[in-house]
């Protein structure tokens, strides 16, 4: 977790391409979030990073197990 007093770092990974949903495929931010980043407060940046985390989790492929194994 990011301490409340620290300014979060940008999630940019240098793969700046926008998909059909107007979201960067590299950092999972919307164009609005990217544009706002430089003027956003630390709290706003943490909120954006939480949205990024949620988007990435939703896009993650499911964990597959071998036949006969269970996810535990």
Phi and psi restraints in degrees (range 20) as a CNS / XPLOR table:
assign (resid 1 and name C) (resid 2 and name N)
       (resid 2 and name CA) (resid 2 and name C) 1.0 -83.7 20.0 2
assign (resid 2 and name N) (resid 2 and name CA)
       (resid 2 and name C) (resid 3 and name N) 1.0 126.0 20.0 2
assign (resid 2 and name C) (resid 3 and name N)
       (resid 3 and name CA) (resid 3 and name C) 1.0 -58.4 20.0 2
assign (resid 3 and name N) (resid 3 and name CA)
       (resid 3 and name C) (resid 4 and name N) 1.0 140.9 20.0 2
assign (resid 3 and name C) (resid 4 and name N)
       (resid 4 and name CA) (resid 4 and name C) 1.0 -58.3 20.0 2
assign (resid 4 and name N) (resid 4 and name CA)
       (resid 4 and name C) (resid 5 and name N) 1.0 -24.7 20.0 2
assign (resid 4 and name C) (resid 5 and name N)
       (resid 5 and name CA) (resid 5 and name C) 1.0 -89.8 20.0 2
assign (resid 5 and name N) (resid 5 and name CA)
       (resid 5 and name C) (resid 6 and name N) 1.0 -13.6 20.0 2
assign (resid 5 and name C) (resid 6 and name N)
       (resid 6 and name CA) (resid 6 and name C) 1.0 -84.7 20.0 2
assign (resid 6 and name N) (resid 6 and name CA)
       (resid 6 and name C) (resid 7 and name N) 1.0 143.5 20.0 2
assign (resid 6 and name C) (resid 7 and name N)
       (resid 7 and name CA) (resid 7 and name C) 1.0 -84.4 20.0 2
assign (resid 7 and name N) (resid 7 and name CA)
       (resid 7 and name C) (resid 8 and name N) 1.0 119.4 20.0 2
assign (resid 7 and name C) (resid 8 and name N)
       (resid 8 and name CA) (resid 8 and name C) 1.0 -63.5 20.0 2
assign (resid 8 and name N) (resid 8 and name CA)
       (resid 8 and name C) (resid 9 and name N) 1.0 148.2 20.0 2
assign (resid 8 and name C) (resid 9 and name N)
       (resid 9 and name CA) (resid 9 and name C) 1.0 -82.5 20.0 2
assign (resid 9 and name N) (resid 9 and name CA)
       (resid 9 and name C) (resid 10 and name N) 1.0 152.1 20.0 2
assign (resid 9 and name C) (resid 10 and name N)
       (resid 10 and name CA) (resid 10 and name C) 1.0 -63.0 20.0 2
assign (resid 10 and name N) (resid 10 and name CA)
       (resid 10 and name C) (resid 11 and name N) 1.0 141.0 20.0 2
assign (resid 10 and name C) (resid 11 and name N)
       (resid 11 and name CA) (resid 11 and name C) 1.0 -81.5 20.0 2
assign (resid 11 and name N) (resid 11 and name CA)
       (resid 11 and name C) (resid 12 and name N) 1.0 5.2 20.0 2
assign (resid 11 and name C) (resid 12 and name N)
       (resid 12 and name CA) (resid 12 and name C) 1.0 -58.8 20.0 2
assign (resid 12 and name N) (resid 12 and name CA)
       (resid 12 and name C) (resid 13 and name N) 1.0 132.4 20.0 2
assign (resid 12 and name C) (resid 13 and name N)
       (resid 13 and name CA) (resid 13 and name C) 1.0 -115.9 20.0 2
assign (resid 13 and name N) (resid 13 and name CA)
       (resid 13 and name C) (resid 14 and name N) 1.0 10.6 20.0 2
assign (resid 13 and name C) (resid 14 and name N)
       (resid 14 and name CA) (resid 14 and name C) 1.0 80.3 20.0 2
assign (resid 14 and name N) (resid 14 and name CA)
       (resid 14 and name C) (resid 15 and name N) 1.0 11.6 20.0 2
assign (resid 14 and name C) (resid 15 and name N)
       (resid 15 and name CA) (resid 15 and name C) 1.0 -110.5 20.0 2
assign (resid 15 and name N) (resid 15 and name CA)
       (resid 15 and name C) (resid 16 and name N) 1.0 77.3 20.0 2
assign (resid 15 and name C) (resid 16 and name N)
       (resid 16 and name CA) (resid 16 and name C) 1.0 -93.1 20.0 2
assign (resid 16 and name N) (resid 16 and name CA)
       (resid 16 and name C) (resid 17 and name N) 1.0 86.6 20.0 2
assign (resid 16 and name C) (resid 17 and name N)
       (resid 17 and name CA) (resid 17 and name C) 1.0 -135.6 20.0 2
assign (resid 17 and name N) (resid 17 and name CA)
       (resid 17 and name C) (resid 18 and name N) 1.0 132.9 20.0 2
assign (resid 17 and name C) (resid 18 and name N)
       (resid 18 and name CA) (resid 18 and name C) 1.0 -98.9 20.0 2
assign (resid 18 and name N) (resid 18 and name CA)
       (resid 18 and name C) (resid 19 and name N) 1.0 133.0 20.0 2
assign (resid 18 and name C) (resid 19 and name N)
       (resid 19 and name CA) (resid 19 and name C) 1.0 -88.1 20.0 2
assign (resid 19 and name N) (resid 19 and name CA)
       (resid 19 and name C) (resid 20 and name N) 1.0 -174.2 20.0 2
assign (resid 19 and name C) (resid 20 and name N)
       (resid 20 and name CA) (resid 20 and name C) 1.0 -66.2 20.0 2
assign (resid 20 and name N) (resid 20 and name CA)
       (resid 20 and name C) (resid 21 and name N) 1.0 -15.6 20.0 2
assign (resid 20 and name C) (resid 21 and name N)
       (resid 21 and name CA) (resid 21 and name C) 1.0 -93.5 20.0 2
assign (resid 21 and name N) (resid 21 and name CA)
       (resid 21 and name C) (resid 22 and name N) 1.0 11.3 20.0 2
assign (resid 21 and name C) (resid 22 and name N)
       (resid 22 and name CA) (resid 22 and name C) 1.0 60.9 20.0 2
assign (resid 22 and name N) (resid 22 and name CA)
       (resid 22 and name C) (resid 23 and name N) 1.0 37.8 20.0 2
assign (resid 22 and name C) (resid 23 and name N)
       (resid 23 and name CA) (resid 23 and name C) 1.0 -125.0 20.0 2
assign (resid 23 and name N) (resid 23 and name CA)
       (resid 23 and name C) (resid 24 and name N) 1.0 138.0 20.0 2
assign (resid 23 and name C) (resid 24 and name N)
       (resid 24 and name CA) (resid 24 and name C) 1.0 -68.3 20.0 2
assign (resid 24 and name N) (resid 24 and name CA)
       (resid 24 and name C) (resid 25 and name N) 1.0 130.5 20.0 2
assign (resid 24 and name C) (resid 25 and name N)
       (resid 25 and name CA) (resid 25 and name C) 1.0 -76.5 20.0 2
assign (resid 25 and name N) (resid 25 and name CA)
       (resid 25 and name C) (resid 26 and name N) 1.0 -14.7 20.0 2
assign (resid 25 and name C) (resid 26 and name N)
       (resid 26 and name CA) (resid 26 and name C) 1.0 -84.6 20.0 2
assign (resid 26 and name N) (resid 26 and name CA)
       (resid 26 and name C) (resid 27 and name N) 1.0 -49.0 20.0 2
assign (resid 26 and name C) (resid 27 and name N)
       (resid 27 and name CA) (resid 27 and name C) 1.0 -110.2 20.0 2
assign (resid 27 and name N) (resid 27 and name CA)
       (resid 27 and name C) (resid 28 and name N) 1.0 -5.7 20.0 2
assign (resid 27 and name C) (resid 28 and name N)
       (resid 28 and name CA) (resid 28 and name C) 1.0 65.0 20.0 2
assign (resid 28 and name N) (resid 28 and name CA)
       (resid 28 and name C) (resid 29 and name N) 1.0 26.1 20.0 2
assign (resid 28 and name C) (resid 29 and name N)
       (resid 29 and name CA) (resid 29 and name C) 1.0 -102.2 20.0 2
assign (resid 29 and name N) (resid 29 and name CA)
       (resid 29 and name C) (resid 30 and name N) 1.0 152.1 20.0 2
assign (resid 29 and name C) (resid 30 and name N)
       (resid 30 and name CA) (resid 30 and name C) 1.0 -76.9 20.0 2
assign (resid 30 and name N) (resid 30 and name CA)
       (resid 30 and name C) (resid 31 and name N) 1.0 165.4 20.0 2
assign (resid 30 and name C) (resid 31 and name N)
       (resid 31 and name CA) (resid 31 and name C) 1.0 -59.7 20.0 2
assign (resid 31 and name N) (resid 31 and name CA)
       (resid 31 and name C) (resid 32 and name N) 1.0 -38.4 20.0 2
assign (resid 31 and name C) (resid 32 and name N)
       (resid 32 and name CA) (resid 32 and name C) 1.0 -62.7 20.0 2
assign (resid 32 and name N) (resid 32 and name CA)
       (resid 32 and name C) (resid 33 and name N) 1.0 -41.9 20.0 2
assign (resid 32 and name C) (resid 33 and name N)
       (resid 33 and name CA) (resid 33 and name C) 1.0 -67.2 20.0 2
assign (resid 33 and name N) (resid 33 and name CA)
       (resid 33 and name C) (resid 34 and name N) 1.0 -38.2 20.0 2
assign (resid 33 and name C) (resid 34 and name N)
       (resid 34 and name CA) (resid 34 and name C) 1.0 -64.0 20.0 2
assign (resid 34 and name N) (resid 34 and name CA)
       (resid 34 and name C) (resid 35 and name N) 1.0 -45.9 20.0 2
assign (resid 34 and name C) (resid 35 and name N)
       (resid 35 and name CA) (resid 35 and name C) 1.0 -64.6 20.0 2
assign (resid 35 and name N) (resid 35 and name CA)
       (resid 35 and name C) (resid 36 and name N) 1.0 -33.9 20.0 2
assign (resid 35 and name C) (resid 36 and name N)
       (resid 36 and name CA) (resid 36 and name C) 1.0 -81.5 20.0 2
assign (resid 36 and name N) (resid 36 and name CA)
       (resid 36 and name C) (resid 37 and name N) 1.0 -19.9 20.0 2
assign (resid 36 and name C) (resid 37 and name N)
       (resid 37 and name CA) (resid 37 and name C) 1.0 -51.6 20.0 2
assign (resid 37 and name N) (resid 37 and name CA)
       (resid 37 and name C) (resid 38 and name N) 1.0 -45.6 20.0 2
assign (resid 37 and name C) (resid 38 and name N)
       (resid 38 and name CA) (resid 38 and name C) 1.0 -67.6 20.0 2
assign (resid 38 and name N) (resid 38 and name CA)
       (resid 38 and name C) (resid 39 and name N) 1.0 -21.1 20.0 2
assign (resid 38 and name C) (resid 39 and name N)
       (resid 39 and name CA) (resid 39 and name C) 1.0 -111.6 20.0 2
assign (resid 39 and name N) (resid 39 and name CA)
       (resid 39 and name C) (resid 40 and name N) 1.0 -0.4 20.0 2
assign (resid 39 and name C) (resid 40 and name N)
       (resid 40 and name CA) (resid 40 and name C) 1.0 -72.9 20.0 2
assign (resid 40 and name N) (resid 40 and name CA)
       (resid 40 and name C) (resid 41 and name N) 1.0 146.2 20.0 2
assign (resid 40 and name C) (resid 41 and name N)
       (resid 41 and name CA) (resid 41 and name C) 1.0 -72.6 20.0 2
assign (resid 41 and name N) (resid 41 and name CA)
       (resid 41 and name C) (resid 42 and name N) 1.0 164.0 20.0 2
assign (resid 41 and name C) (resid 42 and name N)
       (resid 42 and name CA) (resid 42 and name C) 1.0 -55.3 20.0 2
assign (resid 42 and name N) (resid 42 and name CA)
       (resid 42 and name C) (resid 43 and name N) 1.0 -38.9 20.0 2
assign (resid 42 and name C) (resid 43 and name N)
       (resid 43 and name CA) (resid 43 and name C) 1.0 -64.9 20.0 2
assign (resid 43 and name N) (resid 43 and name CA)
       (resid 43 and name C) (resid 44 and name N) 1.0 -41.7 20.0 2
assign (resid 43 and name C) (resid 44 and name N)
       (resid 44 and name CA) (resid 44 and name C) 1.0 -64.9 20.0 2
assign (resid 44 and name N) (resid 44 and name CA)
       (resid 44 and name C) (resid 45 and name N) 1.0 -39.2 20.0 2
assign (resid 44 and name C) (resid 45 and name N)
       (resid 45 and name CA) (resid 45 and name C) 1.0 -64.4 20.0 2
assign (resid 45 and name N) (resid 45 and name CA)
       (resid 45 and name C) (resid 46 and name N) 1.0 -39.8 20.0 2
assign (resid 45 and name C) (resid 46 and name N)
       (resid 46 and name CA) (resid 46 and name C) 1.0 -63.1 20.0 2
assign (resid 46 and name N) (resid 46 and name CA)
       (resid 46 and name C) (resid 47 and name N) 1.0 -38.2 20.0 2
assign (resid 46 and name C) (resid 47 and name N)
       (resid 47 and name CA) (resid 47 and name C) 1.0 -64.1 20.0 2
assign (resid 47 and name N) (resid 47 and name CA)
       (resid 47 and name C) (resid 48 and name N) 1.0 -43.1 20.0 2
assign (resid 47 and name C) (resid 48 and name N)
       (resid 48 and name CA) (resid 48 and name C) 1.0 -62.6 20.0 2
assign (resid 48 and name N) (resid 48 and name CA)
       (resid 48 and name C) (resid 49 and name N) 1.0 -44.0 20.0 2
assign (resid 48 and name C) (resid 49 and name N)
       (resid 49 and name CA) (resid 49 and name C) 1.0 -63.2 20.0 2
assign (resid 49 and name N) (resid 49 and name CA)
       (resid 49 and name C) (resid 50 and name N) 1.0 -33.6 20.0 2
assign (resid 49 and name C) (resid 50 and name N)
       (resid 50 and name CA) (resid 50 and name C) 1.0 -67.2 20.0 2
assign (resid 50 and name N) (resid 50 and name CA)
       (resid 50 and name C) (resid 51 and name N) 1.0 -40.6 20.0 2
assign (resid 50 and name C) (resid 51 and name N)
       (resid 51 and name CA) (resid 51 and name C) 1.0 -63.0 20.0 2
assign (resid 51 and name N) (resid 51 and name CA)
       (resid 51 and name C) (resid 52 and name N) 1.0 -41.3 20.0 2
assign (resid 51 and name C) (resid 52 and name N)
       (resid 52 and name CA) (resid 52 and name C) 1.0 -60.4 20.0 2
assign (resid 52 and name N) (resid 52 and name CA)
       (resid 52 and name C) (resid 53 and name N) 1.0 -44.8 20.0 2
assign (resid 52 and name C) (resid 53 and name N)
       (resid 53 and name CA) (resid 53 and name C) 1.0 -60.1 20.0 2
assign (resid 53 and name N) (resid 53 and name CA)
       (resid 53 and name C) (resid 54 and name N) 1.0 -43.5 20.0 2
assign (resid 53 and name C) (resid 54 and name N)
       (resid 54 and name CA) (resid 54 and name C) 1.0 -64.8 20.0 2
assign (resid 54 and name N) (resid 54 and name CA)
       (resid 54 and name C) (resid 55 and name N) 1.0 -41.9 20.0 2
assign (resid 54 and name C) (resid 55 and name N)
       (resid 55 and name CA) (resid 55 and name C) 1.0 -63.5 20.0 2
assign (resid 55 and name N) (resid 55 and name CA)
       (resid 55 and name C) (resid 56 and name N) 1.0 -45.0 20.0 2
assign (resid 55 and name C) (resid 56 and name N)
       (resid 56 and name CA) (resid 56 and name C) 1.0 -64.4 20.0 2
assign (resid 56 and name N) (resid 56 and name CA)
       (resid 56 and name C) (resid 57 and name N) 1.0 -39.4 20.0 2
assign (resid 56 and name C) (resid 57 and name N)
       (resid 57 and name CA) (resid 57 and name C) 1.0 -64.0 20.0 2
assign (resid 57 and name N) (resid 57 and name CA)
       (resid 57 and name C) (resid 58 and name N) 1.0 -38.6 20.0 2
assign (resid 57 and name C) (resid 58 and name N)
       (resid 58 and name CA) (resid 58 and name C) 1.0 -69.0 20.0 2
assign (resid 58 and name N) (resid 58 and name CA)
       (resid 58 and name C) (resid 59 and name N) 1.0 -27.7 20.0 2
assign (resid 58 and name C) (resid 59 and name N)
       (resid 59 and name CA) (resid 59 and name C) 1.0 -89.6 20.0 2
assign (resid 59 and name N) (resid 59 and name CA)
       (resid 59 and name C) (resid 60 and name N) 1.0 -13.8 20.0 2
assign (resid 59 and name C) (resid 60 and name N)
       (resid 60 and name CA) (resid 60 and name C) 1.0 -64.7 20.0 2
assign (resid 60 and name N) (resid 60 and name CA)
       (resid 60 and name C) (resid 61 and name N) 1.0 136.5 20.0 2
assign (resid 60 and name C) (resid 61 and name N)
       (resid 61 and name CA) (resid 61 and name C) 1.0 -67.6 20.0 2
assign (resid 61 and name N) (resid 61 and name CA)
       (resid 61 and name C) (resid 62 and name N) 1.0 148.5 20.0 2
assign (resid 61 and name C) (resid 62 and name N)
       (resid 62 and name CA) (resid 62 and name C) 1.0 -65.7 20.0 2
assign (resid 62 and name N) (resid 62 and name CA)
       (resid 62 and name C) (resid 63 and name N) 1.0 149.3 20.0 2
assign (resid 62 and name C) (resid 63 and name N)
       (resid 63 and name CA) (resid 63 and name C) 1.0 -74.2 20.0 2
assign (resid 63 and name N) (resid 63 and name CA)
       (resid 63 and name C) (resid 64 and name N) 1.0 126.1 20.0 2
assign (resid 63 and name C) (resid 64 and name N)
       (resid 64 and name CA) (resid 64 and name C) 1.0 -101.8 20.0 2
assign (resid 64 and name N) (resid 64 and name CA)
       (resid 64 and name C) (resid 65 and name N) 1.0 146.1 20.0 2
assign (resid 64 and name C) (resid 65 and name N)
       (resid 65 and name CA) (resid 65 and name C) 1.0 -115.9 20.0 2
assign (resid 65 and name N) (resid 65 and name CA)
       (resid 65 and name C) (resid 66 and name N) 1.0 158.5 20.0 2
assign (resid 65 and name C) (resid 66 and name N)
       (resid 66 and name CA) (resid 66 and name C) 1.0 -71.8 20.0 2
assign (resid 66 and name N) (resid 66 and name CA)
       (resid 66 and name C) (resid 67 and name N) 1.0 155.6 20.0 2
assign (resid 66 and name C) (resid 67 and name N)
       (resid 67 and name CA) (resid 67 and name C) 1.0 -53.3 20.0 2
assign (resid 67 and name N) (resid 67 and name CA)
       (resid 67 and name C) (resid 68 and name N) 1.0 133.1 20.0 2
assign (resid 67 and name C) (resid 68 and name N)
       (resid 68 and name CA) (resid 68 and name C) 1.0 89.2 20.0 2
assign (resid 68 and name N) (resid 68 and name CA)
       (resid 68 and name C) (resid 69 and name N) 1.0 -10.8 20.0 2
assign (resid 68 and name C) (resid 69 and name N)
       (resid 69 and name CA) (resid 69 and name C) 1.0 -96.3 20.0 2
assign (resid 69 and name N) (resid 69 and name CA)
       (resid 69 and name C) (resid 70 and name N) 1.0 159.6 20.0 2
assign (resid 69 and name C) (resid 70 and name N)
       (resid 70 and name CA) (resid 70 and name C) 1.0 -122.7 20.0 2
assign (resid 70 and name N) (resid 70 and name CA)
       (resid 70 and name C) (resid 71 and name N) 1.0 155.3 20.0 2
assign (resid 70 and name C) (resid 71 and name N)
       (resid 71 and name CA) (resid 71 and name C) 1.0 -83.3 20.0 2
assign (resid 71 and name N) (resid 71 and name CA)
       (resid 71 and name C) (resid 72 and name N) 1.0 110.6 20.0 2
